Amino acid sequence: MNEADALELARSAIWTVLVVSGPAVGAAMIVGIIIALFQALTQIQEMTLTFVPKIIVVLAVLTIGASFIGSQVYVFTEQVYSRIEKGY
């Protein structure tokens, strides 16, 4: 394995992590913004109001997108195994 192969593998790993985590992080960000606006408008400063809805939404997004996440990880794993098999 040369330097270019290692960089390509690292690039592919980083891209896979971004694609897999993107929907959950995006959903948490949107819910966080909505809750922050709600708290600013109503002046309710309850700490659990920020965490509970985010956890519920992230778990829902992960449940809905589990097959997509699994397929992306599977494709990356197959790429890594094929590179190991070829010797680079």
Secondary structure, 3 states (H helix, E strand, C coil): CCHHHHHHHHHHHHHHHHHHHHHHHHHHHHHHHHHHHHHHHHCCCCCHHHHHHHHHHHHHHHHHCHHHHHHHHHHHHHHHHHHHHHCC
